[in-house]
Amino acid sequence: SAPSPRADNSLFPLGNRLVVFHGIVPRVWNDPEEEVAGVIYTHDAALHCFDLQTRRWSDVAVGGNGEHGPRARTDHAAIPC
């Protein structure tokens, strides 16, 4: 699926795909008892790919064999290896 709106992420080309890596995403919160609402930003550890030929988004599983992928991060750079 397409990534949610985000900031401070990285985006890089990989073959015929664009990869979106991590960033921060807005989350709306409200406290009915306090009659207060707002937006907070949380780190997102998702990895998404956009296929330039099919023009479709896909989610990418990170890690494998029980290993965990990189922790969520912002303000970073990423390059394909």
Secondary structure, DSSP 4 states (H G I P E B T S, - for coil): -PPPS-BS-EEEEETTEEEEE--EEEEEEEETTTTEEEEEEEE---EEEEETTTTEEEE-----TT---PPP--S------
